[in-house]
Amino acid sequence: MIVEFSIIPVGKGESLSPYVAEAFKIIEASGVAYEHHAMGTNLEGDWDKVMAVIKACRDRLLESSDRVSLSIKIDDRKGATDSITKKVRSAQQKM
């Protein structure tokens, strides 16, 4: 399963990179395959592991903010592995 998610604290001003960095630390320590991009992060793994990472990010940001906004998009395909790189590579080969 691939999950694209973004998380932001509400009411913390214009620059959110210190909060994003806290989420990055959790993601990188999780052992779940990931890819950061300008508007969020892609995670790949089984449901429980991926959702645990998202919950940990949420919990961390709620320590310093009264409100967070989460956007989550899921692509769950049986038997698919290494889809983060395969999907992009497949499209690039067709260009």
Buried (B, 14 or more C-beta within 10 A) or exposed (E): BBBBBBBBBEEBEEEBEEBBEBBBEBBEEBEBBBBEEEEBBBBBBEEEBBBBBBEBBBEBBEEEBEEBEEEBEEEEEEEEEEBBEEBEEEEEEEE
